[in-house]
Amino acid sequence: MNEQVKQQIHEKLQLVPKKPGCYQMYNSDNVIIYVGKAKNLSNRLKSYFTGSHDAKTTQMVSNIDHFEYIITSTEAEAFLLELNYIKEYRPKYNILLMDDKTYPYIQVTKDKYPKISIVRTIPNKKKTSVSLYGPYPSSKDCKTTVEILNRIIPFRKCNTLPKKPCLYYAMNQCLAPCINDISKETNDYYLEKVHSYLTKPDSWLINDLTIKMQKAAEELEFEKAKEYRDMIASISSVVEKQKISLTDGIDRDIFGYYVKDGLINIQVFHMRNGKLIERSGSVFDLYDSVDDALMLYMLQFYNDVALAPKEILIPFVDDSEILNEFIDSKIYIPKIGIKKQLVDLACENAKTNLDNLQKERLNKISKTTDALDLLAKMLGIKYPKTIEIFDNSNIQGASSVSGMVVYVDGVKAPSKYRKYKIKTVDGADDYHTMQEVLRRRYKRVISDNLTKCDLIIVDGGIPQVKAAKEVLLELGINDINVMGLAKDDKHRTRAIINESFEEIELAKNSNLFLLLEAMQDEVHRFAITFFSKVHSESMFASVLDDIEGIGEKRKKKLLSTFDDIYEVLDASDDRLKSLGLPKDVIENLKEKLQSKM
């Protein structure tokens, strides 16, 4: 943050009112990097730009170019506005729950033809006659439970009723409502059975299965007896997890947190029917108050991830009454008793989890950043924070491609990976292929003013290093370093090649060797995967060239619909007809493709 920006921010801070509202921090590219809410906008905003902060907050503040704010009538309105901004702009420094993270529920329909299934999208219960049980943080447990119930409870398994009974009817696992008129009394009987098991898993099912297992064994049906035994074991495994319990049978979530070194770990215990079945949680960088972080997490959690239970227990949080305006549950801050013990237990788990995570991080740092420090000394360069690694792949020059993977502080950054189809090089010419890819990459870096990496690693020896240096010289780039990876006869990393084309041997048991080998494996995997896709598409396209009745239009349609020959051969005639292929062309197409197999 330069002096001019500081002065502009200081002047604007004097105009901020002492009212509730939502504020947005922007960087120099006019991108929102942080959003917050406050009871008093003036005090909260001034707190960022005066006094001392921890390293994380200091880093965030250094990236602020300007701020904006919206005044609201209440702090609750500011809270809702904050959530909407976070969902729309996903600021870099805010606590963000992933949109695609959802817990599974067991859904039981209560219509004329009941069905048990797993859902992740919660239906509108006002419009849909269903019962929901969950959430199940363990997808495996949820799937196991549904599989067992579907084998014991003879409800339909199909999405739409067929015209004749299926195999489940023959196996006595379905009442076959497709041909039988099932009474309401029968459905209600089994619905109660399902409800009983899902609310009290050890209530009747284990006893029922034990009787069936013993009967099958007596009748020498050992396969069936084994099946019942395995089902009992699966149920017992799920029930065994439910150690901590309350006798009230209430669904509740218990929140706890722990803060250390600018990180907050939030843990959630999921108690269903009075029994603690699972826990979940996340670790985030903390840039604001703990209370705001916990409340924002809860609001996102019940808005995007889970259905709120009847009761929620939380540690003490200032202004927690705001949550009651957004979450349709009873929210308690227990002070004594078993509920307080549960909150304390969630906090203790958060502490243990965060301590272990930090130990893992420190261990990882010692294996990566320390290794990169050593690499910098060996090459005589500054610490290579961002590394871009390149590898080429082809078969005798055909379907040539290249891949680039990126590591930041020794950790993979997959969102920065890039793929290249070779355009100007014919045949297996690794030297000029590498030059084409590097030229395309770093011309783009220059033209789009992208951040340069600190080090280029080419998967190859002296020729590839020469190729890279020539391209950088041609483009006028003198602030990116280059090195190569020399391999032994087993194609394993043996040594590094510096810019003076000298080989530097590596100790095979060193963290640096293991890191470089992992980088080499990753770029090779990435390039070969892309090559396989391109080569398959190329082979597929060339085969279609020789088939009568398949012109350019139909060829494009087939290539955009199917990945390879096998998918076409497996496709039904109706599927191919839907693409505009006549019957005789379909027959000819499949015959020709079959002959190529």
VMD Tcl script that draws the C-alpha trace (Angstrom):
set ca {
  {0.00 0.00 0.00}
  {1.69 3.25 -1.12}
  {1.46 6.61 0.65}
  {-1.11 8.02 -1.79}
  {-3.46 5.08 -1.15}
  {-2.95 5.40 2.62}
  {-3.84 9.10 2.45}
  {-6.99 8.48 0.40}
  {-8.12 5.73 2.80}
  {-7.41 7.95 5.82}
  {-9.51 10.77 4.38}
  {-12.40 8.44 3.53}
  {-12.33 6.88 7.03}
  {-13.24 10.27 8.53}
  {-16.53 10.18 6.59}
  {-17.70 6.70 7.60}
  {-20.80 6.85 9.84}
  {-21.15 5.08 13.19}
  {-23.97 2.91 11.89}
  {-24.43 -0.80 11.13}
  {-23.58 -1.99 7.65}
  {-21.58 -4.17 5.29}
  {-18.15 -3.18 3.95}
  {-16.13 -4.41 0.96}
  {-12.36 -4.24 0.59}
  {-10.97 -3.92 -2.98}
  {-7.48 -4.44 -4.38}
  {-5.81 -2.33 -7.06}
  {-7.53 -4.41 -9.79}
  {-10.93 -3.38 -8.32}
  {-11.54 -6.98 -7.15}
  {-13.30 -7.55 -3.83}
  {-10.85 -9.38 -1.57}
  {-12.75 -9.20 1.74}
  {-16.29 -8.52 2.94}
  {-17.43 -7.93 6.51}
  {-20.33 -6.64 8.59}
  {-20.28 -4.31 11.58}
  {-22.52 -2.79 14.23}
  {-20.42 0.34 13.90}
  {-18.89 0.79 10.45}
  {-16.62 3.65 11.51}
  {-14.99 1.77 14.38}
  {-14.64 -1.48 12.48}
  {-13.06 0.05 9.36}
  {-10.66 2.23 11.36}
  {-9.49 -0.88 13.24}
  {-7.99 -2.27 10.02}
  {-5.78 0.74 9.32}
  {-4.60 1.65 12.82}
  {-2.61 -0.27 15.42}
  {-0.80 -3.56 14.96}
  {-2.15 -6.81 13.51}
  {-0.98 -10.37 13.13}
  {0.90 -11.34 9.97}
  {-2.17 -12.63 8.10}
  {-4.27 -9.50 8.67}
  {-1.28 -7.28 7.88}
  {-0.87 -9.11 4.57}
  {-4.54 -8.65 3.71}
  {-4.52 -4.95 4.63}
  {-1.40 -4.41 2.47}
  {-3.43 -5.54 -0.54}
  {-6.31 -3.11 0.06}
  {-6.51 -0.26 -2.45}
  {-9.87 1.18 -1.41}
  {-13.07 0.23 0.39}
  {-16.80 0.72 0.00}
  {-19.67 0.23 2.44}
  {-23.45 -0.04 2.55}
  {-25.39 1.26 5.57}
  {-28.15 -1.04 6.85}
  {-30.94 -0.62 9.40}
  {-29.75 -3.46 11.62}
  {-26.72 -5.68 12.13}
  {-28.84 -8.64 10.96}
  {-29.39 -6.92 7.60}
  {-25.64 -6.34 7.36}
  {-25.05 -10.03 8.10}
  {-27.36 -11.09 5.26}
  {-25.76 -8.59 2.88}
  {-22.32 -9.93 3.83}
  {-23.40 -13.49 3.03}
  {-24.81 -12.44 -0.36}
  {-21.58 -10.63 -1.28}
  {-19.49 -13.64 -0.26}
  {-21.65 -16.04 -2.30}
  {-21.48 -13.82 -5.39}
  {-17.86 -12.61 -5.31}
  {-16.12 -15.35 -3.23}
  {-13.49 -12.96 -1.81}
  {-9.99 -14.31 -1.31}
  {-9.78 -13.64 2.44}
  {-13.28 -14.64 3.57}
  {-14.31 -17.97 5.05}
  {-15.70 -19.89 2.08}
  {-17.59 -23.14 2.16}
  {-17.37 -24.98 -1.17}
  {-20.63 -24.84 -3.14}
  {-20.43 -28.51 -4.09}
  {-19.98 -29.76 -0.53}
  {-23.30 -31.23 0.54}
  {-24.20 -33.99 2.95}
  {-26.34 -36.95 1.90}
  {-29.77 -37.54 3.41}
  {-31.96 -40.63 3.36}
  {-35.24 -39.77 1.70}
  {-38.38 -41.88 2.16}
  {-41.32 -40.92 -0.02}
  {-44.79 -41.19 1.51}
  {-46.81 -41.45 -1.68}
  {-48.80 -44.39 -3.02}
  {-45.56 -46.19 -3.98}
  {-42.95 -45.43 -1.24}
  {-39.26 -45.45 -2.14}
  {-36.04 -45.23 -0.10}
  {-33.12 -43.35 -1.67}
  {-30.16 -41.06 -1.04}
  {-30.50 -37.35 -1.90}
  {-28.15 -34.41 -1.61}
  {-30.52 -31.72 -2.82}
  {-33.08 -31.11 -0.10}
  {-36.61 -31.09 -1.56}
  {-39.22 -28.50 -0.67}
  {-41.10 -30.39 2.02}
  {-44.17 -28.17 1.58}
  {-44.56 -29.41 -1.98}
  {-43.20 -32.94 -1.63}
  {-44.49 -35.70 0.63}
  {-41.19 -37.09 1.95}
  {-39.40 -37.85 5.19}
  {-35.73 -36.86 5.43}
  {-33.23 -38.47 7.79}
  {-29.74 -37.10 8.27}
  {-27.50 -35.46 7.34}
  {-24.96 -38.30 7.15}
  {-21.44 -36.78 7.14}
  {-20.22 -40.27 6.21}
  {-21.45 -41.09 2.68}
  {-20.37 -44.70 3.21}
  {-22.61 -45.10 6.27}
  {-25.52 -43.51 4.40}
  {-25.08 -45.83 1.42}
  {-24.75 -48.90 3.66}
  {-27.93 -48.02 5.54}
  {-29.96 -47.53 2.35}
  {-28.65 -50.76 0.83}
  {-29.67 -52.72 3.95}
  {-33.10 -51.12 4.13}
  {-33.77 -51.77 0.45}
  {-33.04 -55.45 0.97}
  {-35.28 -55.74 4.04}
  {-38.11 -53.31 3.22}
  {-40.01 -54.35 0.04}
  {-40.56 -50.87 -1.36}
  {-40.05 -50.13 -5.06}
  {-36.49 -49.64 -6.27}
  {-37.39 -48.18 -9.69}
  {-37.86 -44.49 -10.47}
  {-40.87 -45.15 -12.71}
  {-43.14 -48.16 -12.43}
  {-42.50 -50.76 -15.16}
  {-45.26 -52.72 -16.88}
  {-44.13 -56.02 -15.39}
  {-42.38 -57.10 -12.18}
  {-38.59 -57.10 -12.04}
  {-35.96 -59.23 -10.34}
  {-36.52 -57.58 -6.95}
  {-40.04 -59.05 -6.85}
  {-38.64 -62.53 -7.51}
  {-36.13 -61.97 -4.67}
  {-38.92 -60.91 -2.27}
  {-37.40 -57.43 -2.02}
  {-40.32 -55.60 -3.66}
  {-44.12 -55.75 -3.31}
  {-44.40 -55.07 -7.07}
  {-46.87 -52.18 -7.04}
  {-46.57 -52.32 -10.84}
  {-48.94 -55.32 -10.83}
  {-50.28 -55.47 -7.25}
  {-52.60 -53.13 -5.42}
  {-50.74 -52.36 -2.18}
  {-52.94 -51.27 0.71}
  {-52.27 -48.14 2.75}
  {-52.06 -50.28 5.88}
  {-49.21 -52.33 4.35}
  {-47.31 -49.21 3.29}
  {-47.81 -47.62 6.71}
  {-46.53 -50.78 8.42}
  {-43.27 -50.70 6.46}
  {-42.93 -46.90 6.74}
  {-43.06 -47.28 10.51}
  {-40.40 -50.01 10.29}
  {-38.13 -47.67 8.31}
  {-38.73 -44.77 10.70}
  {-38.05 -47.02 13.68}
  {-34.71 -48.16 12.30}
  {-33.57 -44.71 11.17}
  {-34.37 -43.19 14.55}
  {-33.22 -46.17 16.66}
  {-30.87 -48.29 14.51}
  {-30.53 -51.07 17.10}
  {-34.27 -51.31 17.81}
  {-35.47 -54.30 15.76}
  {-33.42 -54.95 12.64}
  {-30.46 -56.78 14.20}
  {-32.81 -59.14 16.08}
  {-34.85 -59.72 12.93}
  {-31.75 -60.48 10.84}
  {-30.30 -62.74 13.56}
  {-33.44 -64.89 13.50}
  {-33.28 -65.10 9.68}
  {-29.58 -65.99 9.78}
  {-30.16 -68.81 12.26}
  {-33.07 -70.15 10.23}
  {-31.02 -70.12 7.00}
  {-28.19 -71.95 8.77}
  {-30.57 -74.60 10.08}
  {-31.90 -75.14 6.55}
  {-28.27 -75.43 5.29}
  {-28.62 -72.23 3.19}
  {-25.14 -71.10 4.13}
  {-24.78 -68.42 1.44}
  {-27.95 -66.74 2.64}
  {-26.83 -67.09 6.28}
  {-23.50 -65.43 5.39}
  {-25.37 -62.60 3.67}
  {-27.43 -61.97 6.83}
  {-24.27 -62.14 8.94}
  {-22.57 -59.48 6.79}
  {-25.64 -57.24 7.04}
  {-25.64 -57.56 10.84}
  {-21.93 -56.65 10.88}
  {-22.57 -53.54 8.73}
  {-25.42 -52.38 10.97}
  {-23.35 -53.01 14.10}
  {-20.51 -50.97 12.61}
  {-22.82 -47.99 12.07}
  {-24.42 -48.33 15.51}
  {-21.00 -48.71 17.18}
  {-20.11 -45.16 16.15}
  {-22.95 -43.79 18.24}
  {-21.12 -43.71 21.56}
  {-22.13 -40.41 23.13}
  {-25.87 -40.02 23.61}
  {-28.64 -38.09 25.33}
  {-31.92 -39.73 26.24}
  {-34.16 -37.04 24.72}
  {-33.86 -38.36 21.13}
  {-33.43 -34.84 19.72}
  {-31.54 -34.02 16.51}
  {-28.88 -31.42 17.27}
  {-25.56 -30.04 16.03}
  {-22.83 -28.99 18.46}
  {-20.28 -26.37 17.39}
  {-16.83 -25.79 18.82}
  {-13.75 -23.87 17.70}
  {-10.10 -23.28 18.48}
  {-7.86 -20.40 17.37}
  {-4.08 -20.45 17.05}
  {-1.48 -18.60 14.94}
  {-4.06 -16.84 12.77}
  {-6.02 -20.01 12.03}
  {-9.46 -21.07 13.25}
  {-10.67 -24.67 13.27}
  {-14.45 -25.03 13.50}
  {-15.77 -28.47 14.45}
  {-19.38 -29.68 14.24}
  {-20.71 -32.73 16.10}
  {-23.84 -34.18 14.49}
  {-26.21 -35.75 17.02}
  {-29.24 -37.52 15.59}
  {-32.00 -39.01 17.72}
  {-29.95 -38.14 20.77}
  {-26.87 -40.06 19.56}
  {-23.61 -38.59 18.36}
  {-23.06 -40.15 14.93}
  {-20.35 -38.11 13.19}
  {-18.33 -34.92 13.17}
  {-17.18 -32.53 10.46}
  {-15.33 -29.24 10.28}
  {-12.88 -26.99 8.49}
  {-9.76 -24.89 9.06}
  {-9.64 -21.30 7.82}
  {-7.36 -18.29 7.98}
  {-8.78 -15.81 10.50}
  {-8.85 -12.14 9.50}
  {-11.60 -10.84 11.76}
  {-13.27 -11.56 15.09}
  {-13.80 -15.16 16.18}
  {-17.51 -14.49 16.82}
  {-18.07 -13.19 13.29}
  {-16.13 -16.11 11.81}
  {-18.19 -18.71 13.69}
  {-21.53 -17.08 12.88}
  {-20.63 -16.64 9.21}
  {-19.57 -20.30 9.03}
  {-22.88 -21.40 10.57}
  {-24.91 -19.23 8.23}
  {-23.15 -20.64 5.16}
  {-23.29 -24.17 6.59}
  {-27.07 -24.21 6.93}
  {-27.64 -22.23 3.76}
  {-25.41 -24.30 1.44}
  {-24.51 -27.59 3.09}
  {-26.93 -28.99 5.64}
  {-30.49 -28.89 6.84}
  {-30.70 -27.30 10.28}
  {-31.64 -29.75 13.08}
  {-34.11 -29.01 15.86}
  {-31.42 -27.73 18.22}
  {-27.95 -26.17 17.88}
  {-25.43 -25.82 20.72}
  {-22.63 -23.23 20.42}
  {-19.94 -21.64 22.62}
  {-20.52 -18.11 23.86}
  {-20.77 -15.67 20.94}
  {-21.56 -11.96 21.14}
  {-24.77 -11.03 19.32}
  {-25.66 -14.69 18.74}
  {-29.33 -13.68 18.63}
  {-28.69 -12.59 15.05}
  {-28.50 -16.26 14.09}
  {-32.12 -16.77 15.16}
  {-33.23 -14.52 12.32}
  {-31.66 -16.80 9.70}
  {-31.55 -20.34 11.13}
  {-34.82 -22.08 11.91}
  {-33.57 -23.92 15.01}
  {-33.36 -23.37 18.74}
  {-29.84 -22.05 19.37}
  {-28.43 -22.49 22.89}
  {-25.25 -21.41 24.64}
  {-25.13 -24.01 27.45}
  {-23.44 -23.04 30.72}
  {-23.56 -26.28 32.72}
  {-24.39 -29.96 32.35}
  {-23.99 -32.52 29.58}
  {-24.72 -29.98 26.82}
  {-21.90 -27.75 28.03}
  {-19.66 -30.83 28.11}
  {-20.55 -31.56 24.48}
  {-19.62 -28.00 23.43}
  {-16.35 -28.31 25.38}
  {-15.69 -31.65 23.66}
  {-16.22 -30.06 20.24}
  {-13.75 -27.30 21.20}
  {-11.24 -29.89 22.44}
  {-11.52 -31.76 19.13}
  {-10.98 -28.49 17.28}
  {-7.80 -27.88 19.30}
  {-6.44 -31.38 18.66}
  {-7.33 -31.19 14.99}
  {-5.64 -27.81 14.54}
  {-2.52 -28.85 16.48}
  {-2.17 -31.94 14.30}
  {-2.73 -29.91 11.15}
  {0.00 -27.45 12.12}
  {2.40 -30.32 12.81}
  {1.62 -31.72 9.36}
  {2.13 -28.29 7.80}
  {5.46 -27.80 9.55}
  {6.56 -31.25 8.43}
  {5.48 -30.49 4.88}
  {7.22 -27.12 4.92}
  {10.48 -28.73 6.05}
  {10.25 -31.13 3.12}
  {9.41 -28.52 0.49}
  {10.58 -25.03 1.32}
  {13.80 -26.30 2.91}
  {14.38 -28.40 -0.20}
  {13.79 -25.37 -2.41}
  {16.21 -23.32 -0.32}
  {18.82 -25.99 -1.02}
  {17.96 -25.94 -4.75}
  {18.38 -22.14 -4.81}
  {21.86 -22.47 -3.26}
  {22.86 -25.19 -5.73}
  {21.76 -23.07 -8.70}
  {22.94 -19.74 -7.24}
  {19.50 -18.13 -7.58}
  {16.92 -16.60 -5.26}
  {14.31 -18.82 -3.58}
  {12.10 -20.24 -6.41}
  {8.64 -19.63 -4.97}
  {6.82 -20.36 -8.25}
  {8.11 -23.10 -10.56}
  {6.72 -24.05 -13.98}
  {7.66 -27.51 -15.28}
  {7.27 -28.65 -18.91}
  {7.15 -32.09 -20.56}
  {6.41 -33.22 -24.13}
  {4.61 -36.37 -25.25}
  {4.09 -38.04 -28.65}
  {4.29 -41.36 -30.51}
  {6.91 -41.11 -33.26}
  {5.94 -37.48 -33.70}
  {2.20 -38.14 -33.96}
  {-0.33 -36.30 -31.77}
  {2.41 -34.17 -30.20}
  {1.39 -32.33 -27.05}
  {3.04 -30.68 -24.08}
  {1.98 -30.09 -20.51}
  {2.92 -27.44 -17.97}
  {2.40 -27.96 -14.24}
  {2.97 -25.34 -11.57}
  {4.27 -25.59 -8.01}
  {4.06 -22.76 -5.47}
  {6.31 -23.17 -2.41}
  {6.77 -26.80 -3.44}
  {3.02 -27.50 -3.50}
  {1.02 -28.35 -6.65}
  {-1.24 -25.58 -8.02}
  {-3.51 -27.51 -10.44}
  {-5.62 -24.46 -11.36}
  {-2.52 -23.02 -13.04}
  {-1.74 -26.12 -15.15}
  {-1.79 -25.65 -18.95}
  {-2.04 -27.99 -21.98}
  {-0.59 -27.37 -25.44}
  {-1.22 -29.04 -28.80}
  {1.87 -28.70 -30.96}
  {1.14 -26.62 -34.08}
  {4.41 -25.85 -35.88}
  {6.65 -28.89 -35.38}
  {6.46 -32.06 -37.48}
  {7.78 -35.38 -36.25}
  {9.54 -36.32 -33.02}
  {11.54 -33.09 -32.60}
  {11.71 -32.57 -28.85}
  {14.02 -29.55 -29.10}
  {11.76 -27.41 -31.30}
  {8.62 -28.75 -29.61}
  {9.93 -27.41 -26.31}
  {10.75 -24.10 -27.96}
  {7.27 -23.75 -29.47}
  {5.58 -24.35 -26.12}
  {7.88 -22.04 -24.17}
  {7.52 -19.33 -26.82}
  {3.70 -19.55 -26.68}
  {3.67 -19.59 -22.88}
  {5.95 -16.62 -22.26}
  {4.67 -14.48 -25.12}
  {1.32 -14.79 -23.32}
  {2.94 -13.89 -20.01}
  {4.35 -10.72 -21.58}
  {1.25 -9.70 -23.59}
  {-1.19 -10.28 -20.72}
  {1.19 -8.90 -18.07}
  {0.98 -12.13 -16.08}
  {3.13 -12.75 -13.02}
  {6.35 -14.46 -14.06}
  {7.52 -17.63 -12.43}
  {10.88 -17.79 -10.68}
  {12.16 -20.99 -12.28}
  {11.46 -23.05 -15.40}
  {12.19 -26.77 -15.19}
  {12.34 -28.67 -18.46}
  {11.99 -32.43 -18.28}
  {15.16 -33.20 -20.17}
  {18.89 -32.61 -20.30}
  {21.24 -30.09 -21.87}
  {19.39 -29.76 -25.24}
  {16.13 -28.81 -23.53}
  {17.89 -26.29 -21.28}
  {19.50 -24.74 -24.39}
  {16.11 -24.61 -26.10}
  {14.59 -22.79 -23.12}
  {17.44 -20.27 -22.79}
  {17.24 -19.42 -26.52}
  {13.50 -18.67 -26.27}
  {13.88 -16.48 -23.19}
  {16.74 -14.58 -24.87}
  {14.59 -14.15 -28.00}
  {11.71 -12.73 -25.91}
  {13.98 -10.45 -23.91}
  {13.25 -12.21 -20.61}
  {16.25 -12.20 -18.27}
  {14.63 -12.61 -14.87}
  {13.46 -16.24 -15.11}
  {15.91 -19.01 -14.30}
  {16.08 -22.35 -16.13}
  {17.16 -25.85 -15.15}
  {16.79 -29.34 -16.57}
  {16.27 -32.80 -15.11}
  {18.71 -35.41 -16.37}
  {17.48 -39.02 -16.17}
  {19.11 -42.39 -15.85}
  {18.49 -45.34 -18.18}
  {15.35 -46.18 -16.16}
  {13.95 -42.71 -16.89}
  {14.34 -41.67 -13.24}
  {15.71 -38.32 -12.09}
  {19.48 -38.56 -11.75}
  {20.83 -35.01 -11.71}
  {19.93 -31.39 -12.35}
  {21.33 -29.33 -15.24}
  {22.05 -25.68 -14.45}
  {22.16 -22.77 -16.90}
  {25.88 -23.36 -17.47}
  {24.94 -26.89 -18.67}
  {26.69 -28.48 -15.71}
  {25.32 -31.63 -14.12}
  {24.80 -31.56 -10.36}
  {24.27 -34.97 -8.78}
  {21.50 -35.40 -6.21}
  {21.47 -37.55 -3.10}
  {18.72 -40.11 -3.72}
  {17.48 -39.95 -0.12}
  {17.30 -36.15 0.10}
  {14.05 -34.15 0.31}
  {15.16 -32.19 -2.77}
  {15.52 -35.35 -4.85}
  {12.10 -36.62 -3.70}
  {10.48 -33.25 -4.48}
  {12.01 -33.01 -7.96}
  {11.09 -36.61 -8.69}
  {7.49 -35.89 -7.63}
  {7.47 -32.83 -9.94}
  {8.80 -34.91 -12.82}
  {6.19 -37.62 -12.23}
  {3.40 -35.06 -12.05}
  {4.27 -33.24 -15.28}
  {4.76 -36.57 -17.06}
  {1.36 -37.81 -15.80}
  {-0.31 -34.58 -16.87}
  {1.27 -34.58 -20.34}
  {0.69 -38.28 -21.04}
  {-2.97 -38.04 -19.96}
  {-3.51 -35.15 -22.35}
  {-1.62 -37.01 -25.09}
  {-3.80 -40.12 -24.65}
  {-6.94 -38.02 -25.07}
  {-5.63 -36.19 -28.13}
  {-4.29 -39.38 -29.72}
  {-7.57 -41.21 -29.13}
  {-9.51 -38.34 -30.68}
  {-7.12 -38.29 -33.64}
  {-7.44 -42.04 -34.22}
  {-11.21 -41.82 -33.89}
  {-11.37 -38.95 -36.39}
  {-9.14 -40.72 -38.93}
  {-11.25 -43.89 -38.78}
  {-14.41 -41.88 -39.53}
  {-12.75 -40.40 -42.64}
  {-13.03 -43.72 -44.50}
  {-16.69 -44.49 -43.80}
  {-19.27 -43.97 -46.51}
  {-22.17 -41.79 -45.43}
  {-20.16 -39.95 -42.77}
  {-19.47 -36.45 -44.07}
  {-17.96 -33.50 -42.22}
  {-21.22 -32.58 -40.48}
  {-21.93 -36.10 -39.20}
  {-18.27 -36.60 -38.31}
  {-18.27 -33.48 -36.09}
  {-21.49 -34.67 -34.47}
  {-19.99 -38.07 -33.64}
  {-16.71 -36.58 -32.37}
  {-18.53 -34.14 -30.09}
  {-20.86 -36.86 -28.73}
  {-18.52 -39.84 -28.23}
  {-14.98 -40.11 -26.88}
  {-13.87 -43.15 -28.88}
  {-14.81 -46.05 -31.16}
  {-15.96 -48.20 -28.25}
  {-18.60 -45.70 -27.19}
  {-20.05 -45.67 -30.72}
  {-20.16 -49.46 -30.85}
  {-21.91 -49.55 -27.47}
  {-24.45 -46.88 -28.47}
  {-27.97 -48.00 -29.37}
  {-29.31 -47.48 -32.86}
  {-31.89 -45.08 -31.41}
  {-29.09 -42.97 -29.92}
  {-27.33 -42.80 -33.28}
  {-30.62 -42.05 -35.07}
  {-31.10 -39.08 -32.71}
  {-27.86 -37.66 -34.18}
  {-29.39 -37.70 -37.65}
  {-27.84 -40.95 -38.95}
  {-30.07 -43.11 -41.23}
  {-30.40 -46.83 -40.56}
  {-28.15 -47.92 -43.45}
  {-25.40 -45.46 -42.37}
  {-25.60 -46.77 -38.79}
  {-25.19 -50.37 -40.00}
  {-22.26 -49.40 -42.22}
  {-20.66 -47.33 -39.44}
  {-20.75 -50.14 -36.89}
  {-19.56 -52.71 -39.41}
  {-16.55 -50.58 -40.39}
  {-15.67 -49.72 -36.81}
  {-15.90 -53.36 -35.78}
  {-13.47 -54.29 -38.52}
  {-10.97 -51.77 -37.14}
  {-10.98 -53.35 -33.67}
}
mol new
graphics top color blue
foreach p $ca { graphics top sphere $p radius 0.5 }
foreach p [lrange $ca 0 end-1] q [lrange $ca 1 end] { graphics top cylinder $p $q radius 0.2 }
display resetview
